[in-house]
Amino acid sequence: MKITKTKKRWGIILLLLAIIIIIACFPPKPQDPVQYYERESGQLKTEKVAGEKWLVWLYNNPIGEATLWVLAKRKLVSSIYGKMMDRTSSAKRIHPFIEDLDIDMSDAREQEFKNFNDFFTRKLNDYARPIDTSFNVVVSPADGKILAYADPKNSDFIIKGFRFDVSSFLDNPFLAQKYFDGALLIIRLAPVDYHRFHFPVSGVLTTNKKIEGDYYSVNPFALRKKAEIFCLNKREYTILSNSLFGDVIMAEVGAAMVGSIVQTYKGSSVRKGEEKGYFKFGGSTVVLLFEKSKINIDKDLLINTAKGFETAVKMGERIGEASHSQ
């Protein structure tokens, strides 16, 4: 048993050394920085991307793309890495991670963590994310960078040159028909973000579905190269019925190194702002789909998206309102 473990350990070390040598011999092409709008100030900011050099190499180099196909997008790799982040020894990674990415920990409910995933899925103090309680307002389900599409001309949403196929995303052509002329919001969670997600409106849950898929990164460098990731990755969605907003689809999309998507809600009747679940380690995405003429998305989000930029939002803040009030 010890010999086997030693061989595995050396195998991993040799693989990492090989990757380092390959990266040195085949450096990636320089990439434009990832920029987004800070909603509060309206300023254009540059995002500090975790593992930037590695991600650029994976998605912008022939050798990197081959490595991605063989290894990085596989469930086994994400599963193994997720388990590593559950180990007590992973706690030593927390402080360097916080320092390197300049993460604000003042809102965290706890300051000590038993492992990296415990830190990554940390809860916040109740006052940290005020919920807009107006009955006709939709709130952001998570902290992250948002893209908003309100009036697609065709049956597909076009995202950075890729047609977002609702049928493929939902794996249900019949259900997709309800959303062909509707609205789409994509909230991308980076590793630095609070990784619990919440309900954007109150209502009754009617449907839950899990769809197996790959584990590509949802990092901006990955999306520039392979925007169809949303329709390829593992995902699960819930239909939330609301008298004002109709049947709202809320979907969680897995990504590279995400150990799992964990649902924590209880029962079928839920309140806006109530926790729905959380992502373990990795960058992830929440997608919202609305039927036609059910939501007026806030103009600043639409304008920034039209210019090709995401907008930074916090969980609980307003992102739109009902098209018609009762």
C-alpha positions in Angstrom: 0.0 0.0 0.0 2.8 2.4 0.9 4.6 1.6 -2.3 1.5 2.3 -4.3 0.9 5.6 -2.6 4.6 6.6 -3.1 4.3 5.7 -6.8 1.2 7.8 -7.1 2.8 10.7 -5.3 5.9 10.6 -7.6 3.6 10.3 -10.6 1.8 13.5 -9.7 5.1 15.3 -9.1 6.5 14.2 -12.4 3.3 15.3 -14.2 3.5 18.7 -12.6 7.2 19.0 -13.6 6.3 18.1 -17.1 3.6 20.7 -17.2 5.9 23.4 -15.9 8.5 22.5 -18.5 5.9 22.6 -21.3 4.7 25.9 -20.1 8.2 27.2 -20.2 8.8 25.9 -23.7 5.4 27.0 -25.1 4.4 30.2 -23.3 0.8 31.5 -24.0 0.1 34.6 -26.1 -0.4 37.8 -24.1 -4.1 38.4 -23.3 -6.0 41.6 -22.8 -6.8 42.2 -19.1 -10.3 41.3 -17.8 -12.2 44.5 -17.1 -15.6 45.1 -15.6 -17.7 48.0 -14.3 -17.9 48.6 -10.6 -21.6 49.4 -10.1 -21.3 51.7 -7.1 -18.7 54.1 -8.7 -19.4 53.4 -12.4 -15.7 53.0 -12.9 -14.0 50.5 -15.2 -11.9 48.1 -13.1 -9.4 45.4 -13.9 -10.0 42.0 -12.4 -7.2 40.1 -10.6 -7.7 36.6 -11.9 -6.7 33.6 -9.7 -4.4 31.3 -11.6 -4.3 33.7 -14.6 -1.1 32.3 -16.3 -2.3 28.7 -16.0 -5.7 29.5 -17.4 -4.4 31.5 -20.3 -2.0 28.7 -21.2 -4.8 26.1 -21.0 -7.1 27.9 -23.3 -4.7 29.7 -25.6 -2.0 27.2 -26.4 -2.2 24.0 -28.4 -0.4 22.0 -25.7 -2.6 23.6 -23.1 -5.7 22.7 -25.0 -4.6 19.1 -25.3 -4.0 19.0 -21.5 -7.4 20.5 -21.0 -9.1 17.8 -23.0 -7.2 15.0 -21.4 -7.2 16.2 -17.8 -8.4 19.5 -16.6 -12.1 19.4 -17.6 -12.6 15.9 -16.2 -14.9 15.1 -13.3 -12.2 12.9 -11.7 -9.7 15.8 -11.5 -12.3 18.2 -10.0 -13.4 15.5 -7.6 -9.9 14.8 -6.4 -9.0 18.5 -6.0 -12.3 19.1 -4.1 -11.4 16.3 -1.6 -8.0 17.9 -1.2 -9.7 21.1 -0.2 -11.6 19.3 2.5 -8.5 18.1 4.2 -7.3 19.8 7.4 -3.9 20.4 5.7 -5.5 22.6 3.1 -6.1 25.3 5.8 -2.5 26.5 5.3 -3.6 27.8 1.8 -6.2 30.2 3.2 -4.1 33.1 4.4 -1.9 33.3 1.2 -5.1 33.1 -0.9 -6.7 36.0 1.0 -3.5 38.1 0.8 -2.8 37.4 -2.9 -6.3 38.2 -4.1 -7.0 41.0 -1.5 -10.2 39.4 -0.2 -12.2 41.5 2.3 -12.9 39.2 5.3 -14.7 41.8 7.4 -18.1 40.6 6.5 -17.4 36.9 7.3 -19.3 35.4 10.2 -16.3 33.3 11.2 -12.6 34.1 11.0 -11.2 30.7 11.7 -11.7 27.7 9.4 -11.0 24.0 9.6 -10.1 23.6 5.9 -10.0 25.5 2.6 -13.6 24.6 1.6 -14.8 25.7 5.0 -13.3 29.1 4.2 -14.4 29.1 0.6 -18.1 28.4 1.6 -18.0 30.8 4.5 -21.2 32.5 5.6 -21.5 36.2 6.0 -23.0 38.3 8.8 -26.7 39.0 8.2 -26.1 42.7 7.8 -23.4 42.3 5.2 -25.9 41.7 2.3 -29.1 43.8 2.7 -32.0 42.3 0.6 -34.2 44.7 -1.4 -37.5 43.5 -0.1 -39.7 45.4 -2.6 -42.3 42.9 -3.8 -41.7 43.8 -7.5 -37.9 43.8 -7.4 -35.5 41.0 -8.5 -32.3 40.8 -6.5 -28.9 39.3 -7.5 -28.8 35.7 -6.3 -25.0 35.9 -5.7 -21.9 38.1 -5.5 -20.2 38.2 -8.9 -20.0 39.8 -12.3 -23.2 40.0 -14.3 -24.1 40.0 -18.0 -27.7 40.9 -18.9 -29.7 40.3 -22.0 -33.3 41.6 -22.2 -34.4 41.5 -25.8 -32.8 38.8 -28.0 -33.8 39.0 -31.7 -33.8 35.3 -32.3 -34.4 32.1 -30.3 -30.8 32.2 -29.0 -29.0 34.6 -26.7 -25.7 35.8 -28.3 -22.9 35.8 -25.8 -19.5 37.0 -27.0 -20.0 35.5 -30.5 -21.6 32.3 -29.2 -25.3 31.6 -29.5 -26.6 30.6 -26.1 -28.9 27.7 -27.0 -31.7 27.6 -24.4 -32.7 24.1 -25.5 -29.2 22.7 -25.0 -28.7 24.5 -21.8 -32.0 23.2 -20.3 -31.7 19.8 -22.1 -35.4 20.2 -22.8 -36.6 21.7 -26.1 -40.2 21.9 -25.0 -39.5 23.8 -21.8 -37.1 26.1 -23.7 -39.9 27.4 -25.9 -41.2 29.4 -22.9 -37.9 31.4 -22.7 -37.0 31.9 -26.3 -38.2 35.5 -26.2 -37.4 36.1 -22.6 -34.5 37.6 -20.6 -31.2 36.1 -19.5 -28.9 37.1 -16.7 -25.5 35.4 -16.1 -23.8 35.9 -12.7 -20.2 34.7 -12.8 -18.6 33.9 -9.4 -14.8 34.2 -9.2 -12.8 32.4 -6.6 -12.5 35.6 -4.6 -16.3 35.9 -4.2 -18.8 34.8 -1.6 -19.9 31.4 -2.9 -23.3 30.9 -1.5 -26.3 31.6 -3.8 -29.8 32.8 -2.8 -33.3 33.0 -4.3 -33.8 36.2 -6.5 -37.6 36.3 -5.8 -40.0 34.6 -3.5 -42.2 31.8 -4.7 -42.9 28.1 -5.0 -40.4 25.6 -6.4 -42.0 23.3 -9.0 -39.1 21.6 -10.8 -35.5 20.5 -10.1 -33.2 18.9 -12.7 -29.6 17.9 -12.7 -27.6 17.7 -16.0 -24.3 15.9 -16.2 -21.5 17.6 -18.1 -17.9 18.7 -18.2 -15.9 20.8 -15.8 -14.4 23.6 -17.9 -13.4 26.8 -16.2 -15.9 29.7 -16.3 -13.0 32.2 -16.0 -13.1 35.1 -18.5 -10.0 33.8 -20.3 -11.8 30.5 -20.8 -15.0 32.1 -22.0 -13.2 34.2 -24.6 -12.0 31.0 -26.2 -14.9 28.7 -25.5 -18.1 30.5 -24.7 -20.3 27.4 -25.2 -19.0 26.2 -21.8 -22.4 27.1 -20.2 -24.0 24.4 -22.3 -21.3 21.9 -21.8 -20.6 22.0 -18.1 -22.4 20.1 -15.3 -25.4 22.1 -14.2 -28.7 21.9 -12.3 -31.7 24.1 -12.4 -34.9 24.9 -10.4 -38.1 26.5 -11.6 -39.5 29.1 -9.2 -43.1 30.1 -9.7 -44.0 33.7 -8.8 -47.3 35.6 -9.4 -45.5 38.6 -10.9 -42.5 37.0 -12.6 -44.0 33.8 -13.8 -41.8 30.7 -13.9 -38.3 31.8 -13.2 -35.5 29.4 -14.0 -32.5 29.5 -11.6 -29.5 27.4 -12.7 -26.2 26.7 -11.1 -23.3 25.8 -13.4 -20.3 23.9 -12.2 -16.7 24.6 -13.3 -13.1 23.5 -13.1 -12.1 22.4 -9.6 -15.6 22.8 -8.2 -15.9 19.9 -5.8 -19.7 20.0 -5.9 -22.8 22.1 -6.0 -24.6 21.8 -2.7 -28.3 22.7 -2.2 -29.3 23.7 1.3 -32.9 25.0 1.0 -35.7 23.1 2.7 -39.3 22.8 1.4 -40.9 24.2 -1.7 -42.0 27.6 -0.5 -39.1 30.1 -0.5 -38.5 33.7 0.3 -36.4 36.2 -1.7 -32.9 36.3 -0.3 -33.2 32.9 1.4 -30.1 30.7 0.9 -30.5 28.1 -1.9 -27.1 26.5 -1.7 -23.3 26.9 -2.2 -20.4 26.0 -4.5 -17.3 24.3 -3.1 -13.9 25.4 -4.3 -13.7 26.9 -7.8 -15.2 29.6 -10.0 -18.9 29.1 -10.8 -21.9 30.6 -12.4 -25.6 31.3 -11.7 -28.0 31.7 -14.6 -31.5 33.3 -14.5 -34.1 32.9 -17.2 -37.3 34.8 -17.4 -40.3 34.5 -19.7 -41.1 37.2 -22.2 -42.3 40.6 -20.7 -41.9 39.5 -17.1 -38.8 41.6 -16.1 -37.3 45.0 -16.8 -33.6 44.6 -16.2 -31.9 47.6 -14.8 -30.5 49.8 -17.6 -27.0 50.1 -16.3 -26.6 46.3 -16.5 -27.9 46.3 -20.1 -25.7 49.2 -21.2 -22.5 47.7 -19.8 -23.3 44.3 -21.3 -23.9 46.0 -24.7 -20.5 47.6 -24.4 -19.0 44.1 -23.8 -18.4 44.4 -20.0 -19.7 42.7 -17.0 -20.9 44.6 -13.9 -19.9 43.7 -10.4 -23.0 43.1 -8.2 -23.6 41.9 -4.6 -26.1 39.3 -3.5 -29.4 41.0 -2.5 -29.0 44.2 -4.5 -31.6 45.1 -7.1 -31.0 44.0 -10.7 -34.5 44.5 -12.2 -38.2 44.8 -11.6 -41.5 43.3 -12.7 -42.7 44.5 -16.1 -46.3 44.8 -14.7 -47.3 45.2 -11.0 -50.5 43.6 -9.7 
